[in-house]
Amino acid sequence: MRRLLAFGGGLLSGAALGTLLALLFTPASGEAMRQGLRARYHHALAAGRAAAEQKRQELEAQLALMSGVTLTQPAPRQNPPNTRTR
């Protein structure tokens, strides 16, 4: 467990350092950089949600095989409306 936490800490600190260096040395304008970062963030968020959903389905299938219990499907998660204004 300790090795996993150390790896996660190193991964997060490396990502933060890489982001900082990219922001400092990029030739893009501030607005273009913000739009690009926003797009990458939303893409990463969508990919993470898709991976989580796939893993959830795999684990539910394993549970059903091992115990014979089938879980009911929850209603699809709705994304909250974007209420953020600029």
Secondary structure, DSSP 8 states (H G I E B T S, - for coil): -HHHHHHHHHHHHHHHHHHHHHHHH--S-HHHHHHHHHHHHHHHHHHHHHHHHHHHHHHHHHHHHHH-------------------
